[in-house]
């Protein structure tokens, strides 16, 4: 009887190992699949603006534009698409830096209100163009946080750009406040919102909510991935709350800096 139990246990372990190997295989397959999907998505995303640039510059080069207005129009398309390409390449570059661990933070005590103000000013033309309203509710005397200024600026830029991109009307509010030893920043919009089942996936590389995909606004699905990596590298946290067709709130928590540097 005793002898019988040993082989049974052994078989169990072998079976267990078999299952683990299979799981590992599935995981590797998953990574392989997502890498292939990634490359396909990148090539597709990069090709679209290039097609426009090539097409319209060909037309101009062959002198096929009928009027000065037409020339202007084609040039502005070329310009816009080149701009889009440049944003995408930046996103990709940022992401590859995050991935190979070349992710050094140059942390200094910073007043986040200043960064928020700067980002809001940079995006103001887009906000005005879409007829949106932007409100800043920034706490006076907000304690400084020790952050990498450029990275944190990118965080605010990505979040604010999304708020603009995924809103057709209404208001965008950026709020800063303190909660114990944390600085809290909220970026709220009254835009299209994110469907609940997709909420947990928006942080994934290249993930775009179903109805954003075919859209002309473009985008790589990298923005929020990069945002999360940066916040977490700072020891902070980011959360999202969203209601379909009502709006979205992103909340960032960062530790206040103990250093008193002016
Ligand atoms: P993208 O380049 O597509 O904007 P992101 O990683 O920045 O990529 O965002 C991932 C997806 O999350 C977007 O495709 C969009 O569907 C959704 N999303 C992000 N921010 C918002 C927002 N403020 N309102 C509604 N949907 C959003």
Boltz pocket constraint, residues with backbone or C-beta under 6 A from the ligand:
constraints:
  - pocket:
      binder: B
      contacts: [[A, 158], [A, 159], [A, 162], [A, 163], [A, 166], [A, 189], [A, 191], [A, 192], [A, 193], [A, 194], [A, 202], [A, 204], [A, 207], [A, 208], [A, 209], [A, 210], [A, 212], [A, 218], [A, 219], [A, 220], [A, 221], [A, 222], [A, 223], [A, 224], [A, 225], [A, 248]]
      max_distance: 6.0
